[in-house]
């Protein structure tokens, strides 16, 4: 089959308006449901109270019920005695007022005779004092809730008080989700050996879709995986339509590849309005309408890559489900943020960049997460999304911009932002910090040790992770702090000593035991990025041995974390990497140690007494942290949390 092309891409707004103009008029229908099943359902019509609440005049305080007009003469100089059972009637909060009374005097304001027959008052009561009057909350026939309201806990209470025990709600929109692809298998069928060999891919987009659709009030019908075959795709779409789907989501098969058939199948069954959206990620989205069994059913073809697919769901599916249920999507909170690094973008395409945030002083700094359309962790780790307009080439570092928040402001304000070298212990710190100090968390960005110190000096983070070796003295981090943190007084706090070495495949098939072995023609290497402590260590070891980096195959092939270089070895992309033992252990790889290095935290003195920082220090000085890190292998955490040096910034 010929490869498809995107000839006339539309912006997300243009595509949404065009599609909605054809599919927005769907009638979901209504149903009455028991009140106990109504949580998160959407009201389809105005709700009238079937009874008043309260249904009687009731006491709002404990005390005595009286006729207010009979107390008007009471004063401190002329106290008034009321006979219990004739002029005053004992009453508890919530009980109905006795006939002939219209006020309640609090028990604290009463002087009771020893025999309890009389009570004395020194202040007059006024009519309806401390009384909940009939219908004070709602009156029968009054409209208490409007259509389109999502029933929450408070709405359940209002419905119950109004006597509405079977509210009328929209029928849940039924969404058929059809995963496609000859290379994908269900999660239960995915075998580790097949995944590692690249023979299959696990299908999990439908799981994410289902959660989003249910949160939006929909009902999900996930279909079996369909192979890359136009006849099979056509049959699956028709079957879903005939089974009563209000919306059909075809996942994967919508791009411009030669085996992506969704768009043409939609066209053959009805109308294809849009194929190609000017947004990154999410470009391959297809929007159409098919006719089957006398019904017209909207169909969306979403990209196969997870992040692209989620953008399509957020831009088109969720707004459509809200429209069908006469409700609006909640507006996302926004915050002014400052990117730490430049965020280049492709002109002509709107781009959604997911970022992590940290409030440093009065400024919220943003660090970009990996931008690949298949990087699903960018969804789970993101604090916010920055939208780059289609007429822009991106954003400069330090250029303020608005970000749509995914996390709450409280979560963002409770985060410590660490920029610098990657280490797996940072994830342990974050986990323990959240558990022991739930208001706080650690947000990390991995740009290498040098990048972390430069960011700390610019005031863009609270602390940096560093393991920069001084070639002249063999000392870690102190000289780098003197060179790059002038004017920024800082503390050097030890985190762990860790083993560095060669990460190789099990059995070490290339026999890599020394730096000299990297010169062999049949050995490929994967390196860390410039500025990282591991790169500095490598260059120092090569320099000592007189080895030219240019002679190492793969020296310029870079990754940003120890886990990423280990994954490159596991996948066969490289034969060897220099990294920490814990990364090799985590992926079942062999490790050839070459030395022990010092990994430290460099903390700006400005934030040394910040309650978030004190909580972090509490974590890394704990026995639990030290034991957990040691158990990972390749670490000595016996000195974690030790203050090594105070740098005055001079």
Steps between C-alpha positions, in 0.01 A plus 500: 500500500629851421615720783245760612585868531360791699404757239272736692562491873267698723565659836345321800235774526411482130484120508288495815251753366466314169451159662268629772281672241417153370494287816403728790124447466502142629212418736627281781158457657420500870451255781387513861737333743501433875659780697764269645623431144501864389853605601683658202197473271384809308156654553304525175224736615430752777434339837203627705481441873223256584482627857608798703808481716459528784138391486422675832621784718783345702739594776848605395631487858445305820292703746134596547240588239299814580266750345735792435237765563452371857867574583525863390500634859804297610815694591791467743323736741167322465565131431202306375399162645339255258308195611627183336221324315290814466723795402814303408555153357828309517620414146803341331665609177309378195170432679178671383376804693192446720185670379482867591876554524722687257842534665765304690707629791837324535553292811809710582276808544259337749493514879318188614330470839614222727177307449508557120148645490611845386775647285615857520616719212663845499467575130198499269482255211410619152268315262670200328809528716706176470231341285536323165179601329301272274652510151809688616720271285256425220127523430302229323490558118811721516771413241803394702735362231541583131558260209861426416606488863717202592358343814758505777482438873338837571245462223406159640420672829287765331305238302440294812380804696265588214351151497630427148589135535515419126665789314478520122842489336648469154563149382871442506647550150627164379850516352643205311880486519663289228879449528669410173839379385646167392795556734309561824375252758290534813677563830425149618656346188816714492802278570822660617720325245278611212489858629878518531548356154262759355269235357192642675383812682269503804163664440414735785354806328152353537552481877583871514211587265257304714600689814466838327163410350362375832619817672312693230178313575521248217459125480784309332483195278857390424516272197758231417815610318450530124790426258626747239250391240242736345230233485552410867495869601182557298329200658597611852368853447171376354453248782556772761247727332240224476558421868379847594822699541445876514865562413763271350869547580740322267843503660805490269484466126425870445845626404648543153666158490435252221328263744282762669150439368266670747447824309414324174267256676313792660474666158363181345231468770388862510678832514859585596504862613856533625820299464798677649494755783755781525603401852799316644459239627167389352547582133367172346148532648209421266140620557196369316142380504377162377155360422415152625170332581311820427710694755761769448788440740805725550840332470841624609825341392763570765877460456666191643765680705365556852568873537362574152193292576436680830521839329234381254278382786542828689438715194203315349355211701465660842346826368252298290391287796454817708296662222271200471437517876430878502795574722822692463847370561666653806739777408856412589684722742791688344824631644773725366818295465853557376670228290848413625609409148397600150199309364534497120189415299405443139320795336160417353414251776357569843703309755414368844814482716467320833715641777592456863476805723674633808424818694839654574451819695220691327564344159362173367758332277411244233719211386396320184432127510594275205286608204467172312146399401560158651641616834211400724683600820484862384126470565533363853791723605379832360393783728374722219470546124640794303323573172727640229303688229527377142661824378785470753842341467494424871579671827827644622649406834379750759201608288190508725206300370173364633473129581182299552529323833455125538598500868357734760675820602550351846683202350720725288579732791592198713755370249877528526654540155831320451683541170821320413638151480264205492507239772243237592520603866310818410191292427535335841527841666183615324309189607608523863448875511138463383439225756667661802416862412188486278501874422836477327656326201820503298483603135813412303632597159802324356736729311835386640703622794632813331156597375368463853764730651437762231126483567563535875716805436222656291254443785293253297498215752530430871781248473712313248625142474869486416799267473756717320856379540790743518771340289774683686410401854272198454248684718130510421282809451689762706699649215196489273308697764778759515503528121125516436329623818673832560256721686283206604584380852427129511520186709658177378308209650605142434239264359686178413815342369420293195677255274558604140587241242431344163142391442501203261273220385476188721813293467693804367518351147752762375727449802502869594713535813701817437480839332747378239246240389273784381741552211411164342327526164223261603410692820237773492461743790214717628607817681349745749438861398758776530511654845401182679729371772522161331617666177765692698613174662524328161698782346737503798561125475557524124739793545704311761542215252568718197189371322340730241118515539469521122622141474212364711205390291193668651676763711271770357185290548351649818227432757395698808467238774669186628182303436488622140856387421427166667187465287708573189728208589204272574340581164821426307544861392840495670735237644609706798429807710660666797255529786406402853458141617136551606398572139660175383339302782157651427507373139671167562827601337857423602724760660879541492604746774762765423482710818296672768385860470336751732146621425399810697220750535591866456244709689455874465545654845188707430291183537708314759244570777192469276257249653504301176879472513495404867253225415733374223796494738288311750437236233859453381630479856255226590600136547220398265646706215853373555386138513284537187782658299753243613267218397498633142860388458804708417436768765648594834247727673655492848583873483180620332391840631848594627592865452837492319566867432351847524590714200477876560461589133833684485 
